[in-house]
Amino acid sequence: MAPGMAQVVSPLEIADPELRTLQQRYIGTLQAIAAQIEGHKFPYPFYFSRVLDIDEARQRQLDQRSIRFAKFENQTVLEITGNYFASYATPPMDGNARARKTFFDVMLPLLKAAVPQFPADQDFQAFALEISHHIRGKVSGIKAENPENVVLVLPRAVAKKLVNAADAEAQQAALLDGRAYLNGEPMMLWLSDDPAPADWNKQAKEKRAPAPQALSQPPPAPAEPSVSPALIKPPAMPVRLITPNTLKTLQASHAEVVARILRDLAPQANFVSYAPPVFIGFHEGAYLQLSMAATLAEKQPVSRYAAAALAFDEHVSHLVRPVLAYFQQDSSFDGVDFSATVKGPALEKSLSVEFFLPFSAMRCYAQYDCTGQQLLNSGIVLINGERAGLDLQTSQTKR
């Protein structure tokens, strides 16, 4: 069986200006998805296609390009459609069993190829897959074979939960937060061979509901300024392989931009010459590491946490907006690692502090929609190689 030939729709073929712009902006990412899927071995022939419910002979003659941005119920989605030439006997397989088989054979591999390619972008809301397979049985006593379509629509956060799921239970929990359709009719995609419980919807809601607070809990801390969760919630890190070749490619493709950053921002950033900017892999993502020296003016002894907070306020926070300006629409890596060697009379010895900041949080901060604290909470802070929770106000108050 030849692998499906994944293809990307040309931006010029998309009539909607907004969708056409997205298609052009992410054309490289979409092609990377296509290349990964082309290497996948499906159990039965699979073809990417915008024309569904056709036989395989005709499919071979048609254009096989279907990865594109589209609209679904007023949402922008990344849509992938295709024909899977598996034929399921009915009976014994019921609708859920057929949809489940196509989910595991085709939909899950597609999602595992596509979802990690979009770790932090906010330009679309969901992934939408529509796959046609075949069913065979008897109609009025006559054997017949007909197409059947399975549709799966998953919000981006749900899709990430699904591809990161460690077991079938976690996969099922993610699917309950999405939507599935069989031949246009809503269905629950149940992954177990056992029948779904009659009250599955109630059970799912109870599982997802937050646990009630204990009466002995202290009163909550004052809330931070109200900000949309879509802006401040850190995106789940995708499960993907960051190889030396991946980092080498990023280094080469961004060499010119990085050189401009060093030149343009030298007056306001104390970059160190012995550690030039480099792309590194961290927490299953790729980050541009910018190394700098941060000398604190504080003379009174301070804790390492207070020193890290001062380094952020005095040496890093003012660089977020100018650095982001060079990568406003870049989706080829996850964010920036501001790596500071912190020194000063307030410290017995220097500290190594790294601020791993995802692009989504940097954009939120740059647009004045998030505070510096929310920016840090959305990323990861390392002090001497150990992860630390950094509270800017408390750390500096107690120094």
KOLVOSE-273357 format. One record per residue (C-alpha): chain; residue in one letter; x, y, z. Coordinates in Angstrom, 3 decimals, decimal comma. Each point is the difference from the previous one (the first is absolute). Layout:
{chain A	res A	px X	py Y	pz Z}
...
***
This chain:
{chain A	res M	px 0,000	py 0,000	pz 0,000}
{chain A	res A	px 1,424	py 3,340	pz -1,023}
{chain A	res P	px -0,095	py 2,688	pz 2,678}
{chain A	res G	px -2,470	py 2,842	pz -0,420}
{chain A	res M	px 1,484	py 2,964	pz -1,805}
{chain A	res A	px -0,678	py 2,915	pz 2,341}
{chain A	res Q	px -0,347	py 3,286	pz -1,867}
{chain A	res V	px -0,588	py 3,621	pz 0,952}
{chain A	res V	px -2,561	py 2,207	pz -1,718}
{chain A	res S	px 1,559	py 2,984	pz -1,768}
{chain A	res P	px -0,876	py 3,364	pz 1,611}
{chain A	res L	px -1,079	py 1,248	pz -3,423}
{chain A	res E	px -2,836	py -2,536	pz -0,020}
{chain A	res I	px -1,557	py 1,363	pz 3,203}
{chain A	res A	px -2,595	py 2,705	pz -0,640}
{chain A	res D	px -0,386	py 1,359	pz 3,547}
{chain A	res P	px 2,697	py 2,709	pz 0,513}
{chain A	res E	px 0,513	py -0,815	pz 3,692}
{chain A	res L	px 0,380	py -3,717	pz -0,646}
{chain A	res R	px 2,207	py 0,637	pz -3,020}
{chain A	res T	px 2,310	py 2,132	pz 2,164}
{chain A	res L	px 0,202	py -2,758	pz 2,621}
{chain A	res Q	px 0,738	py -2,604	pz -2,658}
{chain A	res Q	px 2,844	py 2,131	pz -1,335}
{chain A	res R	px 1,348	py 0,817	pz 3,460}
{chain A	res Y	px 0,212	py -3,661	pz 1,061}
{chain A	res I	px 0,747	py -1,579	pz -3,363}
{chain A	res G	px 3,356	py -1,295	pz 1,242}
{chain A	res T	px -1,563	py -1,521	pz 3,111}
{chain A	res L	px -2,752	py -1,647	pz -2,035}
{chain A	res Q	px 2,592	py -1,460	pz -2,354}
{chain A	res A	px 1,887	py -1,392	pz 3,012}
{chain A	res I	px -3,214	py -1,709	pz 1,118}
{chain A	res A	px -0,476	py -1,402	pz -3,489}
{chain A	res A	px 3,554	py -1,349	pz -0,105}
{chain A	res Q	px -0,426	py -1,765	pz 3,341}
{chain A	res I	px -3,304	py -1,585	pz -0,998}
{chain A	res E	px 1,397	py -1,223	pz -3,311}
{chain A	res G	px 2,370	py -2,229	pz 1,951}
{chain A	res H	px -2,781	py -1,603	pz 2,048}
{chain A	res K	px -1,160	py -3,527	pz -0,893}
{chain A	res F	px -3,792	py -0,230	pz 0,162}
{chain A	res P	px -1,622	py -3,462	pz 0,292}
{chain A	res Y	px -2,009	py 0,651	pz -3,184}
{chain A	res P	px 0,468	py 2,471	pz -2,855}
{chain A	res F	px -0,576	py 3,577	pz 1,109}
{chain A	res Y	px -0,126	py 3,054	pz -2,263}
{chain A	res F	px -0,285	py 3,660	pz 0,912}
{chain A	res S	px -2,833	py 1,421	pz -2,029}
{chain A	res R	px -2,571	py 2,794	pz -0,011}
{chain A	res V	px -2,355	py -2,345	pz -1,877}
{chain A	res L	px -1,397	py -2,714	pz 2,267}
{chain A	res D	px -2,157	py -3,086	pz -0,502}
{chain A	res I	px 1,709	py -1,156	pz -3,195}
{chain A	res D	px 1,571	py -3,273	pz -1,122}
{chain A	res E	px 3,744	py -0,545	pz 0,074}
{chain A	res A	px 0,439	py -0,100	pz -3,780}
{chain A	res R	px -1,432	py 3,499	pz -0,342}
{chain A	res Q	px 1,893	py 1,194	pz 3,066}
{chain A	res R	px 3,325	py -0,830	pz -1,619}
{chain A	res Q	px -0,822	py 2,390	pz -2,829}
{chain A	res L	px -1,049	py 2,924	pz 2,207}
{chain A	res D	px 1,934	py 2,807	pz 1,609}
{chain A	res Q	px 1,217	py -1,161	pz 3,416}
{chain A	res R	px 0,232	py 3,287	pz 1,879}
{chain A	res S	px -2,184	py 0,498	pz 3,033}
{chain A	res I	px 1,942	py 1,582	pz 2,881}
{chain A	res R	px -1,384	py 3,502	pz 0,338}
{chain A	res F	px -1,512	py 2,594	pz 2,312}
{chain A	res A	px -3,789	py 0,208	pz -0,127}
{chain A	res K	px -3,053	py 1,230	pz 1,904}
{chain A	res F	px -2,153	py -2,273	pz 2,166}
{chain A	res E	px -2,903	py 1,473	pz 1,981}
{chain A	res N	px 1,584	py 3,476	pz 0,076}
{chain A	res Q	px 3,356	py -1,407	pz 1,116}
{chain A	res T	px 3,237	py -0,097	pz -1,944}
{chain A	res V	px 1,245	py -3,583	pz -0,145}
{chain A	res L	px 2,836	py -1,929	pz -1,548}
{chain A	res E	px -1,900	py -2,480	pz -2,138}
{chain A	res I	px 1,274	py -3,307	pz -1,367}
{chain A	res T	px -2,230	py -2,205	pz -2,118}
{chain A	res G	px 0,579	py -3,259	pz -1,819}
{chain A	res N	px -1,186	py -3,413	pz -1,145}
{chain A	res Y	px 0,984	py -3,126	pz 1,916}
{chain A	res F	px -0,602	py -3,133	pz -2,038}
{chain A	res A	px -0,785	py -2,328	pz 2,862}
{chain A	res S	px -3,259	py -1,914	pz -0,295}
{chain A	res Y	px -1,790	py -0,984	pz 3,215}
{chain A	res A	px -2,631	py -2,726	pz 0,154}
{chain A	res T	px -3,285	py 0,981	pz 1,631}
{chain A	res P	px -0,944	py -1,983	pz 1,912}
{chain A	res P	px 1,992	py -0,856	pz 2,098}
{chain A	res M	px 1,578	py 3,488	pz 0,247}
{chain A	res D	px -2,347	py 2,726	pz 1,174}
{chain A	res G	px 0,468	py 3,713	pz -0,698}
{chain A	res N	px 2,177	py 0,672	pz 3,036}
{chain A	res A	px 2,252	py -2,988	pz -0,731}
{chain A	res R	px 0,512	py 1,225	pz -3,566}
{chain A	res A	px 0,684	py 3,580	pz 1,073}
{chain A	res R	px 2,376	py -1,236	pz 2,706}
{chain A	res K	px 1,993	py -2,065	pz -2,512}
{chain A	res T	px 0,363	py 2,971	pz -2,352}
{chain A	res F	px 0,935	py 2,218	pz 2,937}
{chain A	res F	px 2,895	py -2,229	pz 1,034}
{chain A	res D	px 1,091	py -0,879	pz -3,549}
{chain A	res V	px -0,147	py 3,468	pz -1,546}
{chain A	res M	px -1,185	py 2,869	pz 2,181}
{chain A	res L	px 2,371	py -0,455	pz 2,927}
{chain A	res P	px 3,108	py -0,248	pz -2,243}
{chain A	res L	px -1,130	py 3,146	pz -1,841}
{chain A	res L	px -0,433	py 1,882	pz 3,260}
{chain A	res K	px 3,363	py -1,187	pz 1,316}
{chain A	res A	px 1,612	py 1,405	pz -3,124}
{chain A	res A	px -1,910	py 3,299	pz -0,037}
{chain A	res V	px -0,594	py 1,083	pz 3,595}
{chain A	res P	px 3,652	py 0,273	pz 1,144}
{chain A	res Q	px 0,746	py 2,321	pz -2,906}
{chain A	res F	px -2,109	py 2,745	pz 1,616}
{chain A	res P	px 1,237	py 0,295	pz 3,600}
{chain A	res A	px -0,940	py 3,599	pz 0,761}
{chain A	res D	px -1,769	py 1,701	pz -2,892}
{chain A	res Q	px -3,394	py 1,566	pz 0,558}
{chain A	res D	px -1,066	py 0,473	pz -3,625}
{chain A	res F	px -2,497	py -2,863	pz -0,094}
{chain A	res Q	px -2,216	py -1,708	pz 2,529}
{chain A	res A	px -0,320	py -3,688	pz -0,822}
{chain A	res F	px 1,014	py -3,016	pz -2,074}
{chain A	res A	px -2,670	py -1,521	pz -2,228}
{chain A	res L	px 0,392	py -3,403	pz -1,680}
{chain A	res E	px -2,435	py -1,627	pz -2,414}
{chain A	res I	px 0,819	py -3,511	pz -1,155}
{chain A	res S	px -2,087	py -2,192	pz -2,287}
{chain A	res H	px 0,180	py -3,783	pz 0,315}
{chain A	res H	px -2,221	py -2,745	pz -1,467}
{chain A	res I	px -2,569	py -2,316	pz 1,548}
{chain A	res R	px -1,386	py -3,158	pz -1,525}
{chain A	res G	px -3,133	py -1,919	pz 0,858}
{chain A	res K	px -3,406	py -0,878	pz -1,393}
{chain A	res V	px -2,709	py 2,416	pz -1,043}
{chain A	res S	px -3,345	py -1,726	pz -0,672}
{chain A	res G	px 1,877	py -3,288	pz -0,151}
{chain A	res I	px 2,470	py 1,271	pz -2,617}
{chain A	res K	px 3,691	py 0,385	pz 0,788}
{chain A	res A	px 1,124	py 3,621	pz -0,242}
{chain A	res E	px 3,016	py 2,145	pz 0,853}
{chain A	res N	px -0,373	py 3,689	pz 0,818}
{chain A	res P	px 2,153	py 2,834	pz 1,344}
{chain A	res E	px -0,345	py 1,271	pz 3,548}
{chain A	res N	px 1,512	py 3,218	pz 1,341}
{chain A	res V	px 1,498	py 0,640	pz 3,435}
{chain A	res V	px 0,574	py 3,583	pz 1,156}
{chain A	res L	px 2,022	py 0,989	pz 3,058}
{chain A	res V	px 0,270	py 3,615	pz 1,201}
{chain A	res L	px 2,383	py 0,713	pz 2,878}
{chain A	res P	px 0,870	py 3,360	pz 1,564}
{chain A	res R	px 3,743	py 0,480	pz -0,030}
{chain A	res A	px 0,477	py -0,555	pz 3,734}
{chain A	res V	px -2,060	py -3,185	pz -0,205}
{chain A	res A	px 1,989	py -1,235	pz -2,996}
{chain A	res K	px 3,231	py 0,497	pz 1,932}
{chain A	res K	px -1,404	py -1,941	pz 2,947}
{chain A	res L	px -0,938	py -2,801	pz -2,371}
{chain A	res V	px 3,379	py -0,371	pz -1,715}
{chain A	res N	px 1,794	py 0,273	pz 3,355}
{chain A	res A	px -2,277	py -2,556	pz 1,692}
{chain A	res A	px 1,884	py -2,819	pz 1,698}
{chain A	res D	px -2,788	py -2,573	pz -0,140}
{chain A	res A	px -3,448	py -0,744	pz -1,422}
{chain A	res E	px -1,757	py 1,545	pz 2,989}
{chain A	res A	px 1,760	py 3,320	pz -0,556}
{chain A	res Q	px -0,797	py -0,191	pz -3,721}
{chain A	res Q	px -3,662	py -0,603	pz 0,792}
{chain A	res A	px -0,090	py 2,937	pz 2,403}
{chain A	res A	px 1,357	py 2,274	pz -2,723}
{chain A	res L	px -2,474	py -1,248	pz -2,618}
{chain A	res L	px -2,906	py 0,759	pz 2,327}
{chain A	res D	px 1,014	py 3,664	pz -0,260}
{chain A	res G	px -0,190	py -0,074	pz -3,796}
{chain A	res R	px -2,728	py -0,811	pz -2,508}
{chain A	res A	px -0,444	py -2,986	pz -2,287}
{chain A	res Y	px -2,475	py -0,694	pz -2,798}
{chain A	res L	px -0,858	py -3,100	pz -1,999}
{chain A	res N	px -1,603	py 0,809	pz -3,359}
{chain A	res G	px -0,934	py 3,426	pz 1,350}
{chain A	res E	px -1,618	py -1,281	pz 3,197}
{chain A	res P	px 1,573	py 0,863	pz 3,390}
{chain A	res M	px 1,491	py -3,003	pz 1,751}
{chain A	res M	px 2,164	py -0,836	pz 2,975}
{chain A	res L	px 3,245	py -1,572	pz -1,155}
{chain A	res W	px 0,518	py -2,734	pz 2,610}
{chain A	res L	px 3,474	py -1,571	pz -0,079}
{chain A	res S	px -0,704	py -3,123	pz 2,045}
{chain A	res D	px -1,475	py -3,249	pz -1,296}
{chain A	res D	px -2,289	py 0,101	pz 3,011}
{chain A	res P	px -3,249	py 1,902	pz -0,498}
{chain A	res A	px -0,053	py 3,585	pz 1,215}
{chain A	res P	px -1,821	py 0,532	pz 3,299}
{chain A	res A	px -3,514	py 1,344	pz -0,350}
{chain A	res D	px 0,907	py 3,078	pz 2,015}
{chain A	res W	px 3,360	py 0,589	pz -1,706}
{chain A	res N	px -0,710	py 3,694	pz -0,584}
{chain A	res K	px -0,762	py 0,596	pz 3,672}
{chain A	res Q	px 3,082	py -1,957	pz 1,070}
{chain A	res A	px 2,218	py 1,953	pz -2,379}
{chain A	res K	px -1,267	py 3,325	pz 1,335}
{chain A	res E	px 0,555	py -1,131	pz 3,585}
{chain A	res K	px 3,545	py -1,095	pz -0,823}
{chain A	res R	px 0,780	py 3,359	pz -1,539}
{chain A	res A	px -1,652	py 2,021	pz 2,785}
{chain A	res P	px 2,440	py 1,580	pz 2,488}
{chain A	res A	px 0,150	py -1,613	pz 3,415}
{chain A	res P	px -1,863	py 1,935	pz 2,717}
{chain A	res Q	px 2,214	py 2,087	pz 2,274}
{chain A	res A	px 0,543	py -1,205	pz 3,555}
{chain A	res L	px -1,532	py 2,199	pz 2,721}
{chain A	res S	px 3,359	py 0,302	pz 1,717}
{chain A	res Q	px 1,736	py 1,580	pz -2,966}
{chain A	res P	px 1,290	py 3,550	pz 0,474}
{chain A	res P	px -1,694	py 2,789	pz -1,931}
{chain A	res P	px 1,253	py 0,348	pz -3,568}
{chain A	res A	px 2,691	py 2,521	pz -0,856}
{chain A	res P	px -1,090	py 3,192	pz -1,748}
{chain A	res A	px -0,681	py -0,647	pz -3,654}
{chain A	res E	px 2,319	py 1,367	pz -2,643}
{chain A	res P	px -1,404	py 2,369	pz -2,615}
{chain A	res S	px -2,619	py -1,755	pz -2,107}
{chain A	res V	px 1,514	py -1,415	pz -3,181}
{chain A	res S	px -1,443	py -2,411	pz -2,518}
{chain A	res P	px 1,206	py -3,568	pz 0,741}
{chain A	res A	px 0,686	py -0,370	pz -3,718}
{chain A	res L	px 2,659	py 2,675	pz 0,371}
{chain A	res I	px 1,720	py -1,036	pz 3,218}
{chain A	res K	px -0,401	py -3,771	pz 0,162}
{chain A	res P	px 3,297	py -1,612	pz -1,013}
{chain A	res P	px -0,469	py -2,362	pz -2,924}
{chain A	res A	px 0,674	py -3,654	pz 0,705}
{chain A	res M	px 3,412	py -0,905	pz -1,280}
{chain A	res P	px -0,350	py -2,301	pz -2,985}
{chain A	res V	px 1,498	py -3,452	pz -0,107}
{chain A	res R	px 2,435	py 0,257	pz -2,876}
{chain A	res L	px 3,567	py -0,928	pz -0,718}
{chain A	res I	px 2,445	py 2,915	pz 0,054}
{chain A	res T	px 3,057	py -1,424	pz -1,706}
{chain A	res P	px 3,404	py 1,628	pz -0,517}
{chain A	res N	px -0,982	py 0,346	pz -3,641}
{chain A	res T	px -3,166	py 1,873	pz 0,995}
{chain A	res L	px 2,056	py 2,493	pz 2,009}
{chain A	res K	px 2,605	py 0,275	pz -2,739}
{chain A	res T	px -2,706	py 0,824	pz -2,542}
{chain A	res L	px -1,490	py 2,662	pz 2,301}
{chain A	res Q	px 3,459	py 1,489	pz 0,556}
{chain A	res A	px 0,653	py 0,271	pz -3,718}
{chain A	res S	px -3,430	py 1,322	pz -0,980}
{chain A	res H	px 0,003	py 2,710	pz 2,694}
{chain A	res A	px 3,673	py 1,006	pz -0,187}
{chain A	res E	px -0,724	py 3,341	pz -1,660}
{chain A	res V	px -2,732	py 0,950	pz 2,464}
{chain A	res V	px 2,125	py -0,992	pz 2,995}
{chain A	res A	px 2,869	py 2,115	pz -1,300}
{chain A	res R	px -2,365	py 3,002	pz -0,225}
{chain A	res I	px -1,150	py -0,584	pz 3,563}
{chain A	res L	px 3,580	py 0,061	pz 1,268}
{chain A	res R	px 0,725	py 3,163	pz -1,946}
{chain A	res D	px -3,215	py 1,914	pz 0,647}
{chain A	res L	px -0,514	py -0,860	pz 3,671}
{chain A	res A	px 3,632	py 0,273	pz 1,148}
{chain A	res P	px -0,577	py 3,451	pz 1,578}
{chain A	res Q	px -2,736	py -1,333	pz 2,308}
{chain A	res A	px 1,059	py -3,626	pz 0,508}
{chain A	res N	px 3,296	py -1,105	pz 1,474}
{chain A	res F	px 0,477	py -3,003	pz -2,288}
{chain A	res V	px 3,158	py -1,986	pz 0,693}
{chain A	res S	px 2,402	py -0,710	pz -2,848}
{chain A	res Y	px 1,156	py -3,350	pz 1,400}
{chain A	res A	px -3,505	py -1,524	pz -0,309}
{chain A	res P	px -1,569	py 1,013	pz -3,340}
{chain A	res P	px -3,726	py -0,601	pz -0,585}
{chain A	res V	px -0,804	py -3,638	pz -0,655}
{chain A	res F	px -3,107	py -2,133	pz -0,426}
{chain A	res I	px -0,405	py -2,599	pz 2,740}
{chain A	res G	px -2,448	py -2,779	pz 0,773}
{chain A	res F	px -1,830	py 0,277	pz 3,312}
{chain A	res H	px -3,118	py -1,665	pz 1,411}
{chain A	res E	px -0,811	py -1,537	pz -3,408}
{chain A	res G	px 0,151	py 3,400	pz -1,699}
{chain A	res A	px 2,522	py 2,145	pz -1,854}
{chain A	res Y	px 1,131	py 3,360	pz 1,410}
{chain A	res L	px 2,346	py 2,770	pz -1,093}
{chain A	res Q	px 2,457	py 0,495	pz 2,863}
{chain A	res L	px 1,222	py 3,569	pz 0,459}
{chain A	res S	px 2,811	py 0,174	pz 2,552}
{chain A	res M	px 0,687	py 3,201	pz 1,932}
{chain A	res A	px 1,699	py 1,339	pz 3,096}
{chain A	res A	px -2,224	py 1,518	pz 2,683}
{chain A	res T	px 1,768	py 2,065	pz 2,644}
{chain A	res L	px -2,275	py 0,995	pz 2,867}
{chain A	res A	px 0,221	py 3,439	pz 1,562}
{chain A	res E	px -1,370	py -1,294	pz 3,324}
{chain A	res K	px 2,681	py 0,011	pz 2,726}
{chain A	res Q	px -1,840	py -1,649	pz 2,896}
{chain A	res P	px 0,154	py -3,824	pz 0,079}
{chain A	res V	px -2,910	py -1,602	pz -1,839}
{chain A	res S	px -1,308	py -3,513	pz -0,502}
{chain A	res R	px 0,461	py -1,747	pz -3,314}
{chain A	res Y	px -3,715	py 0,459	pz -0,674}
{chain A	res A	px 0,182	py 3,726	pz 0,619}
{chain A	res A	px 3,078	py 0,169	pz -2,247}
{chain A	res A	px -1,855	py -1,829	pz -2,772}
{chain A	res A	px -2,968	py 2,342	pz 0,383}
{chain A	res L	px 2,280	py 3,047	pz -0,200}
{chain A	res A	px 1,746	py -1,431	pz -3,059}
{chain A	res F	px -3,359	py -0,384	pz -1,727}
{chain A	res D	px -1,167	py 3,504	pz 0,883}
{chain A	res E	px 3,269	py 1,777	pz -0,747}
{chain A	res H	px 1,505	py -1,990	pz -2,866}
{chain A	res V	px -2,559	py -2,251	pz -1,705}
{chain A	res S	px -3,503	py 1,479	pz 0,059}
{chain A	res H	px 0,906	py 2,987	pz -2,182}
{chain A	res L	px 1,403	py -2,355	pz -2,665}
{chain A	res V	px -3,175	py -2,045	pz -0,488}
{chain A	res R	px -1,727	py 2,427	pz -2,371}
{chain A	res P	px 3,011	py 0,856	pz -2,202}
{chain A	res V	px 1,042	py -3,656	pz -0,332}
{chain A	res L	px -3,551	py -1,101	pz -0,781}
{chain A	res A	px -0,195	py 2,597	pz -2,768}
{chain A	res Y	px 2,413	py -2,126	pz -2,044}
{chain A	res F	px -2,200	py -3,112	pz 0,277}
{chain A	res Q	px -3,588	py 1,282	pz -0,035}
{chain A	res Q	px -1,316	py -2,661	pz -2,394}
{chain A	res D	px 2,673	py -2,654	pz 0,465}
{chain A	res S	px -1,305	py -3,482	pz 0,791}
{chain A	res S	px 3,165	py -1,971	pz -0,662}
{chain A	res F	px 1,044	py -0,086	pz 3,667}
{chain A	res D	px -1,613	py 0,403	pz 3,416}
{chain A	res G	px 1,438	py 3,091	pz 1,652}
{chain A	res V	px 3,048	py 1,707	pz 1,484}
{chain A	res D	px 2,317	py -1,004	pz 2,835}
{chain A	res F	px 1,372	py 3,159	pz 1,605}
{chain A	res S	px 3,056	py -1,475	pz 1,718}
{chain A	res A	px 1,561	py 2,375	pz 2,546}
{chain A	res T	px 3,163	py -0,286	pz 2,053}
{chain A	res V	px -0,947	py 2,046	pz 3,048}
{chain A	res K	px 2,740	py 1,747	pz 2,000}
{chain A	res G	px 0,244	py 2,855	pz 2,461}
{chain A	res P	px 1,084	py 1,010	pz 3,493}
{chain A	res A	px -3,239	py -1,425	pz 1,437}
{chain A	res L	px 1,056	py -3,531	pz -0,972}
{chain A	res E	px 2,773	py -2,157	pz 1,410}
{chain A	res K	px 0,391	py -1,690	pz -3,364}
{chain A	res S	px -1,565	py 0,352	pz -3,434}
{chain A	res L	px -3,239	py -1,683	pz -0,958}
{chain A	res S	px -1,092	py -1,548	pz -3,256}
{chain A	res V	px -3,656	py 0,929	pz -0,637}
{chain A	res E	px -1,910	py -1,041	pz -3,100}
{chain A	res F	px -3,416	py 1,317	pz -0,984}
{chain A	res F	px -1,635	py -2,312	pz -2,555}
{chain A	res L	px -2,862	py 2,083	pz -1,409}
{chain A	res P	px -2,443	py -1,351	pz -2,632}
{chain A	res F	px -1,005	py 2,284	pz -2,841}
{chain A	res S	px -3,695	py 0,012	pz 0,969}
{chain A	res A	px 0,811	py 1,453	pz 3,433}
{chain A	res M	px 2,517	py 2,455	pz -1,456}
{chain A	res R	px -2,666	py 1,307	pz -2,390}
{chain A	res C	px -2,456	py 0,370	pz 2,867}
{chain A	res Y	px 2,583	py 1,972	pz 1,998}
{chain A	res A	px 1,052	py 2,082	pz -3,001}
{chain A	res Q	px -3,606	py 1,097	pz -0,569}
{chain A	res Y	px -0,378	py 1,000	pz 3,680}
{chain A	res D	px -2,594	py -2,724	pz 0,540}
{chain A	res C	px 2,155	py -1,907	pz 2,506}
{chain A	res T	px 2,178	py 1,002	pz 2,926}
{chain A	res G	px 3,627	py -0,972	pz 0,417}
{chain A	res Q	px -1,103	py -2,536	pz 2,606}
{chain A	res Q	px -2,434	py -1,600	pz -2,415}
{chain A	res L	px 2,733	py -0,125	pz -2,631}
{chain A	res L	px 2,273	py -1,914	pz 2,387}
{chain A	res N	px -2,826	py -2,280	pz 1,122}
{chain A	res S	px -0,563	py -0,963	pz -3,637}
{chain A	res G	px 3,629	py -0,966	pz -0,466}
{chain A	res I	px 2,687	py -1,803	pz 1,990}
{chain A	res V	px 2,682	py 1,558	pz 2,225}
{chain A	res L	px 3,205	py -1,869	pz 0,825}
{chain A	res I	px 2,388	py 1,165	pz 2,732}
{chain A	res N	px 3,344	py -1,789	pz -0,181}
{chain A	res G	px -1,667	py -2,682	pz -2,070}
{chain A	res E	px -2,884	py -0,639	pz 2,401}
{chain A	res R	px -3,583	py 0,993	pz -0,754}
{chain A	res A	px -1,296	py 2,771	pz 2,248}
{chain A	res G	px -3,340	py 1,651	pz 0,590}
{chain A	res L	px 0,699	py 3,710	pz -0,058}
{chain A	res D	px -2,334	py 2,516	pz 1,649}
{chain A	res L	px 1,242	py 3,441	pz -1,038}
{chain A	res Q	px -1,728	py 1,971	pz 2,731}
{chain A	res T	px 0,706	py -2,388	pz 2,890}
{chain A	res S	px 3,590	py -0,712	pz -1,058}
{chain A	res Q	px 0,935	py 3,658	pz -0,150}
{chain A	res T	px -1,959	py 0,982	pz 3,106}
{chain A	res K	px 1,893	py -2,584	pz 2,065}
{chain A	res R	px 3,451	py 0,705	pz -1,357}
***
